[in-house]
Amino acid sequence: MATDNLDMEELETEIETNDLALLKRDAERLLSCAESLQDKADQSRSRISLLWWRAILVTVGILFLLGLSWENNDPLRIFTVSALFPLAATMVLLGYFFAEGYKNARRDFVRDRDATLEIVDLLRELERSMSRKKVFSNLERAEFRIRLSRFGIGSGKPSSPPQ
């Protein structure tokens, strides 16, 4: 009977050790996933900024060309007026493409940022639980917390996406 109790205790200890190893591995996978999502959100933010700059440059360029042709007192002003319609159509088309690109980049940013917030909140809770169970050594815990602090986001409602 005493042997059975000892075997059960060893089995429970082994199961708990395996559970802690799984918990540690899952926490590492979640942290890697959050880092990947953060990188994707940063890329989307860069795409949004690039789209804004392109839209501004195209608009300024078109206005500059129109201003030059108007100021030259071109005797072929009819050419300038006739070029206005294709230029306007091109502006509308470019505006559409910029708006679509902006909408897609903003959607991707919000989606990735929200998923990152959820994972980071989960990881913060998990880290507190794992520290109580002594899953990590002090060095592993410090590394985990440093990687987690890299996100610069806390729990709660996400901030507004970039405009």
C-alpha positions as CSV (number, residue, x, y, z in Angstrom):
1,M,0.0,0.0,0.0
2,A,2.8,2.4,0.8
3,T,4.4,1.6,-2.5
4,D,1.2,2.5,-4.3
5,N,1.1,5.9,-2.6
6,L,4.7,6.5,-3.5
7,D,4.1,5.6,-7.1
8,M,1.0,7.9,-7.2
9,E,3.0,10.8,-5.8
10,E,5.8,10.2,-8.4
11,L,3.2,10.0,-11.1
12,E,1.5,13.3,-10.0
13,T,4.9,15.0,-9.8
14,E,5.8,13.8,-13.3
15,I,2.4,15.0,-14.6
16,E,2.9,18.3,-12.9
17,T,6.4,18.6,-14.4
18,N,5.1,17.8,-17.9
19,D,2.3,20.3,-17.5
20,L,4.7,23.0,-16.4
21,A,6.9,22.2,-19.4
22,L,3.9,22.5,-21.7
23,L,2.9,25.7,-20.1
24,K,6.4,27.1,-20.6
25,R,6.4,26.0,-24.3
26,D,2.9,27.5,-24.9
27,A,3.9,30.8,-23.3
28,E,7.0,31.0,-25.5
29,R,4.8,30.3,-28.6
30,L,2.3,32.9,-27.6
31,L,5.1,35.5,-27.1
32,S,6.6,34.7,-30.5
33,C,3.1,35.0,-32.0
34,A,2.6,38.4,-30.3
35,E,6.0,39.6,-31.6
36,S,5.1,38.5,-35.1
37,L,1.8,40.3,-35.0
38,Q,3.5,43.5,-33.6
39,D,5.9,43.4,-36.6
40,K,2.9,43.1,-39.0
41,A,1.2,46.0,-37.3
42,D,4.3,48.1,-37.6
43,Q,4.5,47.2,-41.3
44,S,0.8,48.3,-41.8
45,R,1.5,51.6,-40.0
46,S,4.4,52.2,-42.4
47,R,2.2,51.4,-45.4
48,I,-0.3,53.9,-44.1
49,S,2.3,56.6,-43.8
50,L,3.7,55.8,-47.2
51,L,0.3,56.0,-48.8
52,W,-0.3,59.5,-47.2
53,W,3.0,60.8,-48.5
54,R,2.3,59.4,-52.0
55,A,-1.1,61.0,-52.1
56,I,0.3,64.3,-51.0
57,L,3.2,64.2,-53.5
58,V,0.8,63.3,-56.4
59,T,-1.6,66.1,-55.5
60,V,1.2,68.7,-55.2
61,G,2.7,67.5,-58.5
62,I,-0.6,67.8,-60.3
63,L,-1.3,71.2,-58.9
64,F,2.2,72.3,-59.8
65,L,1.8,71.2,-63.4
66,L,-1.6,72.9,-63.6
67,G,-0.1,76.1,-62.2
68,L,2.8,76.0,-64.6
69,S,0.6,75.6,-67.7
70,W,-1.8,78.3,-66.5
71,E,1.0,80.8,-65.7
72,N,2.8,80.5,-69.1
73,N,-0.1,82.2,-70.9
74,D,0.0,79.4,-73.3
75,P,-1.7,80.3,-76.6
76,L,-2.9,76.7,-76.7
77,R,-4.9,77.2,-73.6
78,I,-7.5,74.9,-75.2
79,F,-4.8,72.1,-74.8
80,T,-4.6,72.9,-71.1
81,V,-8.4,72.8,-70.7
82,S,-8.7,69.6,-72.7
83,A,-5.9,68.1,-70.6
84,L,-7.9,69.0,-67.5
85,F,-10.4,66.2,-68.0
86,P,-8.0,63.3,-68.3
87,L,-6.0,64.8,-65.4
88,A,-9.1,65.0,-63.3
89,A,-10.0,61.4,-64.2
90,T,-6.4,60.3,-63.3
91,M,-6.7,62.1,-60.0
92,V,-10.0,60.4,-59.2
93,L,-8.5,57.0,-60.1
94,L,-5.4,57.6,-58.0
95,G,-7.6,58.8,-55.2
96,Y,-9.6,55.6,-55.4
97,F,-6.4,53.5,-55.3
98,F,-5.0,55.4,-52.4
99,A,-8.2,55.2,-50.5
100,E,-8.5,51.4,-51.0
101,G,-4.8,50.9,-50.0
102,Y,-5.3,53.1,-46.9
103,K,-8.5,51.2,-46.0
104,N,-6.8,47.8,-46.3
105,A,-3.7,48.9,-44.4
106,R,-5.7,50.5,-41.6
107,R,-7.9,47.3,-41.4
108,D,-4.8,45.1,-41.2
109,F,-3.2,47.4,-38.6
110,V,-6.3,47.4,-36.3
111,R,-6.7,43.6,-36.6
112,D,-3.0,42.9,-35.8
113,R,-2.9,45.4,-33.0
114,D,-6.1,44.1,-31.4
115,A,-4.9,40.5,-31.6
116,T,-1.5,41.6,-30.1
117,L,-3.3,43.3,-27.2
118,E,-5.3,40.2,-26.4
119,I,-2.2,38.0,-26.5
120,V,-0.2,40.4,-24.4
121,D,-2.9,40.6,-21.8
122,L,-3.1,36.8,-21.7
123,L,0.7,36.6,-21.4
124,R,0.8,39.1,-18.5
125,E,-1.7,37.0,-16.6
126,L,0.2,33.8,-17.5
127,E,3.4,35.4,-16.3
128,R,2.0,36.1,-12.9
129,S,0.6,32.6,-12.6
130,M,3.9,31.0,-13.8
131,S,6.0,33.1,-11.4
132,R,3.9,31.7,-8.5
133,K,4.4,28.1,-9.7
134,K,8.1,28.7,-10.2
135,V,8.0,27.6,-13.9
136,F,10.8,29.8,-14.9
137,S,14.2,30.3,-13.5
138,N,15.0,33.8,-12.5
139,L,16.9,34.4,-15.7
140,E,14.2,32.9,-17.9
141,R,11.6,35.0,-16.1
142,A,13.6,38.2,-16.6
143,E,14.0,37.4,-20.3
144,F,10.3,36.7,-20.6
145,R,9.4,40.0,-18.8
146,I,11.8,42.0,-21.0
147,R,10.4,40.6,-24.2
148,L,6.9,41.3,-22.9
149,S,7.8,44.8,-21.9
150,R,8.9,45.5,-25.5
151,F,5.3,45.8,-26.6
152,G,4.8,49.1,-24.8
153,I,1.1,48.3,-24.5
154,G,-0.9,47.6,-21.4
155,S,-4.1,46.0,-20.8
156,G,-7.3,47.8,-21.6
157,K,-8.9,49.4,-24.6
158,P,-6.7,49.8,-27.7
159,S,-5.7,53.3,-28.8
160,S,-7.1,54.6,-32.0
161,P,-5.4,53.5,-35.2
162,P,-3.1,55.8,-37.2
163,Q,-5.0,58.3,-39.4
